């Protein structure tokens, strides 16, 4: 992509350091047109539980990381330069002209994977102590990344999102051919493809989609299988229809992941306060297994 179409480097992430010893990391991706600082400040300031508690209070050892996407030209908005993880032609139909998404998906995946590696290698945070997630397009981007990982992490939290290339992933999970043999990650596998675990099939597809090298031995232990997933959505979302969220949930479950799905009534394209924050905290406590402070 030329410099006329995207900024050459992503901005530095907005980071809120832990109030105690750094033991956990949460990486959350903003939605279309937003940025890491705006999303991060709003989530941490307004995202209160029913007891009036915020996430940094409940997770004092957590480092909150909110990356900002590059600015790219938006096909859906007359080629305007906007912060977005990848391009889209129609906001409510991610399958329309989906090839426009490919370059942004690849670029953004490399950047977010670098952030995860930094927390793991430079900061010494074990993968089980990392949560990945996002809102809207940030959910779409981060879920694609989670499915491509060759190790499991602590958890995934997605709000008001969808899954790019979902129909293609469903076909891969069903064992259907993917394009021409030259472009088919299962083409040389023969009968072995039929024996692949669903999580392996999803990982193979996502790594190919994101331009990442395949793992040397595609086995379930070389996937994110075992990562618990939380997905929340509004039944009245006017930007990302709830039907896209439900379809995403079904595909992730077909890929072998345990998904906690919550549908919130009477809410637009956002997370519901305090209900969804309560549910996320309980998910972190009960499914991810992190200790949550009692305040």
C-alpha positions in Angstrom: 0.0 0.0 0.0 1.4 3.4 -0.9 1.9 6.2 1.5 -1.0 8.0 -0.1 -3.3 5.3 1.2 -1.9 4.6 4.7 0.4 6.1 7.2 3.8 4.5 7.2 4.0 3.8 10.9 1.2 3.2 13.6 1.1 5.6 16.5 2.4 4.5 19.9 -0.2 2.8 22.0 -2.0 4.4 24.9 -0.9 2.6 28.0 -2.2 2.7 31.6 0.4 1.1 33.9 -0.6 -1.1 36.8 -1.0 0.4 40.3 0.8 -2.6 41.7 3.4 -5.1 40.5 2.9 -5.8 36.8 1.5 -9.4 36.6 -1.1 -9.2 33.8 -1.6 -7.4 30.5 -4.8 -6.5 28.6 -4.6 -5.4 24.9 -7.8 -3.9 23.7 -8.4 -2.6 20.1 -10.6 0.4 19.3 -13.4 0.6 16.8 -13.5 2.1 13.3 -12.5 5.8 13.2 -11.5 5.9 16.9 -8.1 5.7 18.5 -6.4 4.0 21.4 -6.3 6.9 23.8 -10.0 7.9 23.3 -11.2 4.3 23.5 -9.0 3.5 26.5 -9.8 6.6 28.5 -13.6 6.1 28.0 -13.5 2.4 28.8 -11.4 2.8 31.9 -13.3 5.9 33.1 -16.9 5.0 32.3 -16.7 1.2 32.3 -17.9 0.7 35.9 -19.4 -2.4 37.5 -22.8 -2.3 39.3 -20.8 -1.6 42.5 -19.2 1.5 40.9 -15.8 -0.1 40.4 -13.5 0.3 37.4 -11.3 -2.3 35.8 -7.9 -0.8 37.0 -9.3 -1.0 40.6 -10.3 -4.6 40.2 -7.1 -5.6 38.4 -4.3 -3.6 40.1 -1.6 -5.7 38.6 -2.8 -5.3 35.0 -1.2 -3.2 32.3 -3.9 -1.8 29.9 -2.6 -1.4 26.4 -4.7 0.4 23.8 -3.0 0.5 20.3 -4.1 2.9 17.6 -4.4 1.7 14.1 -2.8 3.4 11.1 -4.8 5.9 9.1 -6.1 4.4 5.9 -8.3 5.5 3.0 -11.8 4.3 3.6 -13.7 2.9 0.6 -17.0 3.2 2.6 -16.4 6.9 3.3 -15.3 8.3 -0.1 -11.6 7.5 0.3 -11.3 9.7 3.4 -8.3 9.0 5.7 -9.5 7.4 8.9 -8.0 5.3 11.7 -9.0 1.7 10.9 -7.5 -1.7 11.2 -8.5 -2.6 7.7 -10.6 -1.1 4.9 -14.3 -2.0 4.3 -16.6 -1.2 1.5 -19.8 -1.5 3.5 -20.0 -0.9 7.2 -22.9 -3.4 7.8 -21.7 -6.1 5.3 -18.2 -7.3 5.9 -18.5 -9.9 3.2 -18.9 -7.3 0.4 -15.7 -6.7 -1.5 -13.9 -8.4 1.3 -10.6 -8.5 -0.6 -10.2 -4.8 0.3 -9.6 -6.0 3.9 -6.6 -8.2 3.2 -3.8 -5.7 3.3 -4.9 -3.9 6.4 -5.6 -7.3 8.1 -2.0 -8.4 7.4 -0.4 -5.1 8.4 -2.4 -4.8 11.6 -1.9 -8.4 12.6 1.9 -8.0 12.5 1.7 -4.9 14.7 -0.6 -6.4 17.3 1.4 -9.7 17.4 4.5 -7.5 18.1 2.7 -6.0 21.0 1.8 -9.4 22.4 5.4 -10.6 22.0 6.6 -7.5 23.8 4.4 -8.2 26.8 5.5 -11.9 26.8 9.2 -11.5 26.1 10.3 -8.1 27.2 7.9 -7.7 30.1 7.9 -11.4 31.2 4.1 -11.8 31.2 3.1 -15.4 30.6 0.5 -15.9 27.8 -2.0 -17.2 30.4 -1.8 -13.7 31.9 -2.6 -11.9 28.7 -6.1 -10.9 27.5 -6.8 -9.8 24.0 -9.9 -8.1 22.7 -11.6 -5.1 21.2 -14.8 -3.3 20.3 -16.4 -3.4 16.9 -13.7 -3.5 14.2 -11.3 -3.9 17.0 -13.1 -7.1 18.0 -12.9 -8.3 14.4 -9.2 -7.6 14.1 -8.3 -9.1 17.5 -10.4 -12.2 17.0 -8.7 -12.9 13.7 -5.4 -12.6 15.6 -6.4 -14.8 18.5 -7.5 -17.6 16.1 -4.0 -17.5 14.4 -1.9 -17.8 17.5 0.2 -20.9 18.0 -0.3 -20.8 21.8 -3.3 -20.1 24.0 -3.7 -16.9 26.1 -5.6 -16.1 29.2 -8.8 -15.0 27.4 -10.5 -13.0 24.7 -13.1 -10.3 25.2 -15.0 -9.1 22.2 -17.8 -6.4 22.1 -20.2 -5.5 19.3 -18.0 -7.2 16.7 -17.9 -9.6 13.8 -15.4 -12.1 12.2 -13.8 -11.1 8.9 -14.0 -13.8 6.2 -16.3 -15.8 8.4 -18.0 -17.7 5.6 -14.6 -18.8 4.3 -13.6 -20.0 7.7 -16.9 -22.0 8.0 -16.0 -23.6 4.6 -12.5 -24.4 5.9 -13.9 -26.0 9.1 -16.3 -28.1 6.9 -13.3 -29.3 4.8 -14.4 -27.5 1.7 -11.7 -26.5 -0.9 -10.5 -22.9 -0.7 -10.0 -21.5 -4.1 -7.4 -23.0 -6.4 -5.0 -25.6 -5.2 -2.2 -23.0 -5.2 -4.1 -20.9 -2.7 -5.5 -23.8 -0.6 -3.6 -24.4 2.7 -5.1 -27.9 2.7 -4.2 -28.8 -0.9 -1.2 -31.0 -0.1 -2.6 -32.5 3.0 -5.0 -35.1 1.4 -6.7 -37.2 4.0 -4.8 -35.4 6.8 -6.9 -32.3 6.2 -10.0 -34.2 7.2 -8.4 -35.3 10.4 -7.4 -31.8 11.5 -9.0 -30.6 14.7 -11.3 -27.6 14.0 -9.0 -25.3 16.0 -6.2 -26.4 13.7 -8.2 -25.7 10.6 -9.2 -22.3 11.8 -5.5 -21.5 12.7 -4.3 -22.7 9.3 -6.9 -20.5 7.5 -6.2 -17.4 9.6 -2.4 -17.7 9.3 -2.8 -17.9 5.5 -5.2 -15.0 5.5 -3.0 -12.8 7.6 0.2 -13.6 5.6 1.9 -15.5 8.4 4.0 -18.6 8.0 2.4 -21.9 8.8 3.4 -23.8 12.0 5.9 -26.6 11.5 3.5 -29.3 12.9 -0.1 -28.3 12.7 -1.5 -29.7 15.9 -4.0 -28.5 18.5 -1.3 -27.6 21.0 0.0 -25.2 18.4 -3.2 -23.2 18.4 -5.0 -20.8 20.8 -7.4 -23.7 21.7 -8.2 -23.5 25.4 -8.5 -19.7 25.3 -11.9 -18.8 26.9 -13.9 -16.3 24.8 -16.4 -13.7 25.9 -18.6 -12.1 23.2 -21.2 -9.4 24.0 -23.5 -7.6 21.6 -26.6 -5.4 21.6 -29.9 -6.7 20.1 -30.4 -3.2 18.8 -27.0 -2.5 17.2 -27.5 -0.2 14.2 -23.9 -0.4 12.9 -22.9 -4.0 13.4 -26.1 -6.1 13.4 -26.4 -8.6 16.2 -26.9 -11.3 13.6 -23.2 -10.8 12.6 -22.2 -11.2 16.3 -24.3 -14.4 16.6 -22.8 -15.8 13.4 -19.3 -15.0 14.7 -20.1 -16.9 17.9 -21.3 -20.0 16.0 -18.1 -20.0 13.9 -15.8 -19.7 16.9 -17.7 -22.5 18.6 -17.4 -24.6 15.5 -13.6 -24.0 15.7 -13.6 -25.7 19.1 -13.6 -22.7 21.5 -15.7 -22.3 24.6 -17.7 -19.1 24.1 -19.7 -17.1 26.6 -22.2 -15.2 24.6 -24.3 -12.3 26.0 -27.0 -10.4 24.2 -28.0 -7.1 25.8 -31.4 -5.5 25.3 -32.1 -2.0 24.2 -28.5 -0.9 23.6 -26.9 0.6 20.4 -23.4 0.1 19.1 -21.5 0.1 22.4 -21.0 -1.9 25.6 -23.7 -1.8 28.2 -22.9 -0.3 31.6 -22.9 -1.8 34.1 -24.2 -5.1 32.8 -21.5 -5.9 30.3 -18.7 -4.7 32.6 -20.1 -6.9 35.3 -20.1 -9.9 32.9 -16.6 -9.2 31.7 -15.3 -9.0 35.3 -17.0 -12.3 36.1 -15.6 -13.9 32.9 -12.1 -12.8 34.0 -12.6 -14.2 37.4 -14.4 -17.5 36.6 -13.3 -18.4 33.1 -9.9 -16.8 32.7 -9.1 -17.6 36.3 -7.5 -14.3 37.3 -7.8 -13.0 40.9 -10.0 -9.9 40.9 -9.5 -7.5 43.8 -12.3 -7.3 46.4 -12.8 -3.6 47.1 
